Amino acid sequence: MSWLQLALIAARDQVPLLEVVLENAGALAVTLDDPEDHGPYQPEMLRPADLSLLEPAPGAMPLWALVRVTALFEDCPEARASAEQAATLLRDSLAAPATLEALADQVWERAWLEHWRPQRFGHRLWVCPHEQAPPAASTMPPPVIVSLDPGLAFGTGSHPTTALCLAWLDSLDLRGKTVIDYGCGSGILAIAALKLGAAQALAIDYDPQALTATLSNAQANGVADRLQVQDTETKPTRPAEVVVANILAGILIELAPTLTNLCTANAQVALSGLLEPQIPPVLAAYREHITFAAPVIQNQWALLSGQAHHSR
């Protein structure tokens, strides 16, 4: 089975815009690297080896004046049309013409795993490829490990929004709590919450592939017995004490009534997937029901966290 990879080159300050547009277009993964690796500002036909390129580590910024942004899509007519539409929409923001090419899934996954290493979020939470462990020196506090490999429903913690959510979960006392992960993707946030002591977690996504990946990853981490998955068309039967949604600003605003109704009184809430300029409208959509702390910013992406103050 093959996948489509869209490659774009743009100035560094345009990268957040490109990421939002590509994610809205249905990209399964977005990665950044130096365009000089592919010729001086001239995109080449992509090679399988290109797939080993990673996003910057959490807290890091690309040093390049121009950045090569690549997005992975499913190889089907609908996804191809969506990728082409995104490239057209972004045309005026690019430093060179976009390129689109099919890639083999097996090569992509193997190349990525060769370069992905354990990452820590907060004080004790680690996300590691299967059969890898945190560095030997990282034993205090004792590490909480989520084992996860890249897959179709992407989410390994490399993107700043996921990193922010993971660090937030690490900061909470989740022992015995119920958690809802809305827009679960790979299930990384729900699984991390369970590894950190949550009693039960509900992972929700509109994409059946995401729910399949979440269940598979939960089984690999030994928490499937405490995890439930469901699609967005199914109404949850009860609210949760912790609610996290790592989606996009526009969708967060649309989902404000849904997400606030998923909160118990005094629930802890985290919203991410938005850029700094998008903070005010998202705050406005939730302010009636949630008291927010100061936003946490990483690489222009924001996390809004707070406490619900309504009663169902």
Protein Blocks (a to p, Z undefined) as FASTA:
>chain_A
ZZddddddddfklmmmmmmmmmmnopabdcdddfklnoghiacdddfklmmpccddehia
cfbfbdcddddddddfklmmmmmmmmmmmmmmpcbdcddddddfklmmmmmmmmpccdde
hjllccddehiacdfklmbccdddddddddfbgcehlamklmmmmmmmmmpcfehiacdd
ehklnommmmmmmmnopabdcdddfblklmmmmmmmmmmnopmmmcccddfkbccfbdcf
bdcdddbfklmmmmmmmmmmmpcehiacddehiafklmmmmmmmmmmmoccdddddeehi
acdddddfbdZZ
